[in-house]
């Protein structure tokens, strides 16, 4: 159960590819949110869920069998992850939710919340009106966030560990910073980086941020083999967000160095590395 404090509405945004064969994953995610609802019936939870590559009949069955707190829409084609999230964020009902004093999160269809993690997040925001941004790490064997203390993160911590699954914002901040960069992310011109970009903007715009240095949200473990694939997008995300903040240029320098090390170790070609540099600084 949530502790004493203001009861805040929670708004979630997620999307799933109905032809991906990951039905069990979305059921697990929905189940973890439903468990929170059962523990905290006074908390208003709404999930905006976009079903991609989904026909009308399948969407109707999903809605009929799904939770009442999910507002489900469907499209027949597939969009990039950033474009899909922005479709949800710009809907009329979503805009009304962002106008509330509440909490916003972006769970992937294959993530889940361990018992008491959503409760801990809600408590953090409800008991501290100045808290605007919260995040943790993720993994296959998550533990409840209630078991760990929160600390004040640095920018590099945000870059290294904030992901779309683990970032939570106060709704006013989410409304203020806008949507996801549609040039970044899975299915976009540059794979990856959309969550880094979004998290950096949230961190820079937040009055107060909190970080739990533990895996408190369930998701498959980070795959180091994908570093090279997502490097151009993440480099672009960092470059675009430090241009007006010279004091944070060290974060960009560190990322440039990481790319050179990937190339030197033959984990990424030098051609791809220099291409990533060119794209990162393109206007």
Secondary structure as the mmCIF struct_conf table of DSSP 4:
data_model
#
loop_
_struct_conf.conf_type_id
_struct_conf.id
_struct_conf.beg_label_comp_id
_struct_conf.beg_label_asym_id
_struct_conf.beg_label_seq_id
_struct_conf.end_label_comp_id
_struct_conf.end_label_asym_id
_struct_conf.end_label_seq_id
BEND BEND1 UNK A 4 UNK A 5
STRN STRN1 UNK A 10 UNK A 17
TURN_TY1_P TURN_TY1_P1 UNK A 18 UNK A 19
BEND BEND2 UNK A 20 UNK A 21
HELX_RH_AL_P HELX_RH_AL_P1 UNK A 23 UNK A 39
TURN_TY1_P TURN_TY1_P2 UNK A 41 UNK A 42
BEND BEND3 UNK A 43 UNK A 43
STRN STRN2 UNK A 45 UNK A 52
BEND BEND4 UNK A 53 UNK A 53
HELX_RH_AL_P HELX_RH_AL_P2 UNK A 56 UNK A 65
BEND BEND5 UNK A 66 UNK A 66
TURN_TY1_P TURN_TY1_P3 UNK A 68 UNK A 69
STRN STRN3 UNK A 70 UNK A 74
BEND BEND6 UNK A 76 UNK A 77
HELX_RH_AL_P HELX_RH_AL_P3 UNK A 81 UNK A 89
TURN_TY1_P TURN_TY1_P4 UNK A 90 UNK A 90
BEND BEND7 UNK A 91 UNK A 91
HELX_RH_AL_P HELX_RH_AL_P4 UNK A 92 UNK A 98
TURN_TY1_P TURN_TY1_P5 UNK A 99 UNK A 99
BEND BEND8 UNK A 100 UNK A 101
STRN STRN4 UNK A 103 UNK A 105
TURN_TY1_P TURN_TY1_P6 UNK A 109 UNK A 110
STRN STRN5 UNK A 112 UNK A 113
TURN_TY1_P TURN_TY1_P7 UNK A 115 UNK A 116
HELX_RH_AL_P HELX_RH_AL_P5 UNK A 117 UNK A 127
TURN_TY1_P TURN_TY1_P8 UNK A 129 UNK A 130
STRN STRN6 UNK A 131 UNK A 139
TURN_TY1_P TURN_TY1_P9 UNK A 140 UNK A 141
HELX_RH_3T_P HELX_RH_3T_P1 UNK A 145 UNK A 147
BEND BEND9 UNK A 148 UNK A 148
STRN STRN7 UNK A 151 UNK A 151
HELX_LH_PP_P HELX_LH_PP_P1 UNK A 152 UNK A 154
HELX_RH_AL_P HELX_RH_AL_P6 UNK A 155 UNK A 161
TURN_TY1_P TURN_TY1_P10 UNK A 164 UNK A 166
STRN STRN8 UNK A 167 UNK A 170
HELX_RH_AL_P HELX_RH_AL_P7 UNK A 171 UNK A 177
BEND BEND10 UNK A 179 UNK A 179
TURN_TY1_P TURN_TY1_P11 UNK A 182 UNK A 183
STRN STRN9 UNK A 184 UNK A 184
BEND BEND11 UNK A 185 UNK A 185
TURN_TY1_P TURN_TY1_P12 UNK A 186 UNK A 187
BEND BEND12 UNK A 188 UNK A 189
STRN STRN10 UNK A 190 UNK A 190
BEND BEND13 UNK A 192 UNK A 192
HELX_RH_AL_P HELX_RH_AL_P8 UNK A 194 UNK A 205
BEND BEND14 UNK A 207 UNK A 207
STRN STRN11 UNK A 208 UNK A 218
HELX_LH_PP_P HELX_LH_PP_P2 UNK A 220 UNK A 222
HELX_RH_3T_P HELX_RH_3T_P2 UNK A 224 UNK A 226
HELX_RH_AL_P HELX_RH_AL_P9 UNK A 227 UNK A 242
TURN_TY1_P TURN_TY1_P13 UNK A 243 UNK A 244
HELX_RH_3T_P HELX_RH_3T_P3 UNK A 246 UNK A 248
HELX_RH_AL_P HELX_RH_AL_P10 UNK A 249 UNK A 264
TURN_TY1_P TURN_TY1_P14 UNK A 265 UNK A 266
BEND BEND15 UNK A 267 UNK A 268
HELX_RH_AL_P HELX_RH_AL_P11 UNK A 270 UNK A 280
TURN_TY1_P TURN_TY1_P15 UNK A 281 UNK A 281
#
